[in-house]
Amino acid sequence: MPEDIGSGDVDLPWGVGAATGVGSLPYDDRDEAVKIVVGELPEFPHLPELPSRGPGGDLVGRSAALLVDLHVDLQPSGWRLVDRPGRDEIRAEAMLRADLDALEIAAHGYEGPLKLQVAGPWTMAAGLDRTRGDRVLADHGARRDLAHSLAEGIAQHVADVALRVPGASVVVQVDEPGLPAVLEGSIPTSSGFGRLRAVDATEAELLLAMALDAAGAWPVLHCCAANVPVTLARRAGARAVSLDVGLLDGPVLDQLTESADAGLWLWPGVVPSRPIPTPPSDRDLAERVERLWRRLDQDPASRAADTVVTPTCGLAGADGAWVRHAYALARGTAKAFAESVGATG
């Protein structure tokens, strides 16, 4: 991965003042969810995830439906790898196909960026059990096989969506909420009585790079933890990081500053995922985005094209009215940010 990964060497599919969603939403009806996303985020929609529908709608279950030549079933303890496909896997695959059917209908004729979300290899390794034994994360060979299978599945997923929505520029967000805990060695064993050994950063980068490479030209690493491994993500090939601005602390800011110098794009999560007594205005949030770029020693105007505003994580726990408001606020914030720094395009 070259040190300079800025937008100057690639045509971005989104324009200045862009906003999109993170992924999960509180709805049960996929048709309703897709219509809301396309309607409220007409310039940068995404395929919604609906975890409230149960197994197969969750992050790990949906991403497991993409695995190639690996199979899963559902146990009381969660998803696990098995030798042959069963009804749980078939249900998860059918749910994903139905979601894509709904997207294809709602986005008919759409041209522009379209975002997909998939769990990354480390979150999957921490969330899947082996057929016999502990989590996939505990076995070096198993986690490598999982990463290869997932990367192949991501590439096929992108190709499928590109055929269904031919005017779309597919952007893939690789979700790694579990990566910081994997690096720290704080993932519990299946029994819950111990912790799995920390993974070496070199291996973490290598397997993450497989997923990011399969994602295509605009891979985004999303992590809603406080200690986002920004430098590792950039070295693995992430062109952007999507994170909760309210959780940033000193060490992460240091990594962001270094990576921003190398051209990393920033997707700041600034819109609250829950109603609050005094909701911020779009201009309040735009100022927050501008201040963040300045804290990273960057000129906000020159980085406006590299900025995509999002809500913070957790919209799956909100109500429908707030989802619409959050998306409208994200769009308004993105436009206010672009205007405040005098960026056009």
N, C-alpha and C positions, 0 to 999 in steps of 0.2 A: 504494500500500500504506500503510495507516495506521500511525503510529508505534507505537501500542499494539496488539500482536497477541496479548495474553494469552489464557488459556483462559476467562476470565470471559465473553467474548462469543460462545462457541461451546460446544456440548455435545460433549465428547470421547467417542469411541466406546470407549475403554479406561478401566478403573477405576484407582484408586490401587494401586500395587504391581504395575505391568504390566511384562512382559518379552517380547521377541520376538527373532528371529534377524536377521542381516544379509542373508543371501540365498544365497550359494553353499555347497554341501555336496559331500562326496567320493564320492557314490554314482553308480552307473551306471543303476540301476533307478529309474525315476521313481515307480512305485507304492510301492516301499519308502521312498523319500525323503519322499513326501507323507505317508505313514502315520506316519513318525517325527516329522515336524514337527507334525502335528495331535495326535499322542499326547503329545509332550513339551512342546508349547506350546499347550495346549488353550484358553487364554484370549486368545491373540494369535498365531495361526499365520501363516505366510507361504508364498507360492509359491516352492519351492526352485529354485535354479539349479544345474545339474549340468555344469560345464565339462569334466569328464573324459570326457564322451560325445563330445567333439570339436566341429567346426564346427557352429554353430547352438546349442550349449549354452553358448558363451562369452558374455560380457556384450554385446559389440558385435554378434555374430551374432544373438543372441536379440532384441535391440532393433531390429536391422535388419528383422526379420520383422514389426515393427509399422508400418514406414514406409508411407505412403499415396502412391501415384503416383510412387514412386521405387523403383528396383530395384537389386539387388546380386548380385554373384557372388564367388567366392573364388579368389584368386590365391596363388602361393607367398608373396607379400609380405603377404597379408591380404585383408580385405574391401574391395571397391571398388564404386562406383556404375556401373551400366550402363544401357543404353537399354531393355532388355526383360527380363522374368523368365526365369530359367533354373533348372537343377536344384538349384543350391546354395540359392537363395532358397526354392524349393519345399520342400526338405528342412528348412530352418530353420523355415518356417511350419508344416510338419507336426509337427515336434518340439514347437513351442509349443502347438499344438492338443492334442497327446497329453498334454502336461503339464497343461493345463487340464482335460482329461477326467479325469485321475487326481485332480486336486484336487476336481473336482465330486463324484466318488464318495466320496472320503475325508471331505469336509466336508459331506456330505449332512445337512441339518437344523441345521447350525451357525448360531448367531446371535452376532454380536459383531464386533470388528475383524479384518480380514484384510488383510495387507500384500502388495503387489506391488512388484517392483523393475524399474526401467528405466534404461538409460544416459541421461544428460543430453545436451543438444545439443552441448556442447563436448567431452565425451569421445567422442561419436560423430564429430564433425568432425575430431578428432585421430586417430581410429582408422580412418576410411574414406578410401580414395583416390578421386580422380575417375577417370572413364573414361580420360581422357588428361591427364596432368599430375600434379601433386603431390597432397597431401592436400586434402580438402575445406576444411580449416582455412585453406588458403592463398588461398581465393577468397571474397570478401565475399558475392557473390550466391549461391554454392553453399551456404555455411553458413547463409544466411538461408532458402533453400529447404528445406534439411535440417531446420532448426528448425521450420518450419511443418508439414512432413510428419510429423515425429516427434510434435508436439503433437496433431495430428489422430489419429495412431495411438494415442497414450496415451489419449485420450478414448474411442476405440472399444474399447480394451482394458479400461478400467474398466467400461464399459457391458456388455461381454460377461461379465465376471466377476460383475457384479451380477445378471445374469440366471441364471448358472449356480449361484450361491450366494446366493439372494435374501435370506437373513437376515443377510448380511455387510454391514458398513460398510467399504467399500474404502478403504484407506490406501495412497498411492503414495509410494514412496521413490525419488527421482531420484538416481541414482549419478553423481557427478562426480569420480572420482579424478584425471582429467586436467585439471580446471579450474585448479588452481594453476600448473601448467606452462604452460598456455595464456596465463595472465595475465603470467607471467614471461618468455615468449618462449623457452622451453627445449624445445619440441616439435621433434624432428628432422625434417628433410625426408625424403621417401621415399628419397632416395639415401643419407641418413645423413651427408652431408658438410657439412650446414649446419643452421641452426635457423630455424624459421618466426617471423615477426615477432609480437611480443606483441599481443594483442587489447586494445583499449581497454575499460576497465571499464564504460563506459556501454553499449556494444554487448553485452558479456558479460552484463550484467544484463538487458537487453532480451530476448535470445534465451532465457536461462534462465527468464525470467518466463513465456514461452510454455508451456514444459513444466510448470512448477509450477502455472500456472493450469489447464491441462488435467487435472492430477492430481486436482482436486476440492477438498473442504473441508479436507483435512488433509495438505497437501504437506510432505514431509520431504526435506531435502537431506542426502545422505550423502557424506562424503569421508574417505578413509582416509589422506590425506596429512597432514604435520605442519602445513602452513601453510594451513589451511582458511580460505577467504574468507568469514567469518561475516557480516560487515556486508553484503557484496554479496548473499549468499544471502537475508538478511532483507529487504533492499530489493526483491529480485526476487519476494518472496512466500512464501518458506519459512516455515512455522509452527514448524518444529523443525529442528535440526541433529543429525545422527547422526555421531559421531566417536570416534576412539580417544583415550581420556583420557590414556594414557601418552605420547602424542606432543605434548601441548599445551605451548606455550612462551609467553613474555611477550606478543608482539604478538597472538597468537590469544586469549589470556586477556583482553587489553584489549578486543578486539572482542566477546568473549563477555559480558564484564561490561556493556558498553553495550547489547548486544542483549537480555540477560536483563532489564535495566531496562525495555526496551520490551516485554517479555512473551514473548520467544522461548522455546520449549520445548526441552528438552535430552534427547537420547537417548545417554547415556554408554556407550561400549563399554569395559567393565571386565573382562569374563570372558576369560581367556587363550584364544587360539585353538589352542594346542598344549599338550600335557601338560608340566608343569614339575615339578621334583623335589619341591617342597613346595607343592601347590596351595593357594590361599587359601580361606578359608571364606566362606560367604555374608555373615557379619557383618563380616569384614575388608573385603570389597568394598563392603558397604553404608556402612561408615564412609568409604570413599574417595569415594563419591557424595555423601555428606553434606558432607564437607570441600570438595568441588568447588563445591557451591552456596554455601558460606560464603565461599570465595575470590572468588566472583562477587558478593559483598555481597548475597546473597539469603537469606531465611529458608527452610531446607529444608522445613519443614512446609508452608509456603504454596505451595511449588513441587512438592510430591509428585505431584499429579495431572499435572503437566507433564513428568514423568520416566518414560522407558521404558528399562529396562536391556537391554543387548545384549552379546553377545560382541564381541571385536575382530574385524577382518577376518582372513580366512585359514582359515576352517573347511574350505574345499575341500581343503586340504592335510593335514587331520587324519585320524584313523581314526574308524570308526563309533562305537566305544565312547566316545571323547572327545566326539564331537558330542552324544551323549545326556547325558553328564556336564555339558558346557558349558551345554546348555539347562536342565538341572535347576538348575545353579548360578546361571544368570541369573534363573530364577524365584525361587529362594531369596533371592537378593540383593535383588530388587525387594520381596519381602515383608518382609525384614529391614529394609530402608531405611524402608519405610512405618511399620513398628512402632517403629523407633528414634526417629522424629521425631513419633510420636503422631498420624499421619495415618490417617484412615479414609474409607471411601466406596467 
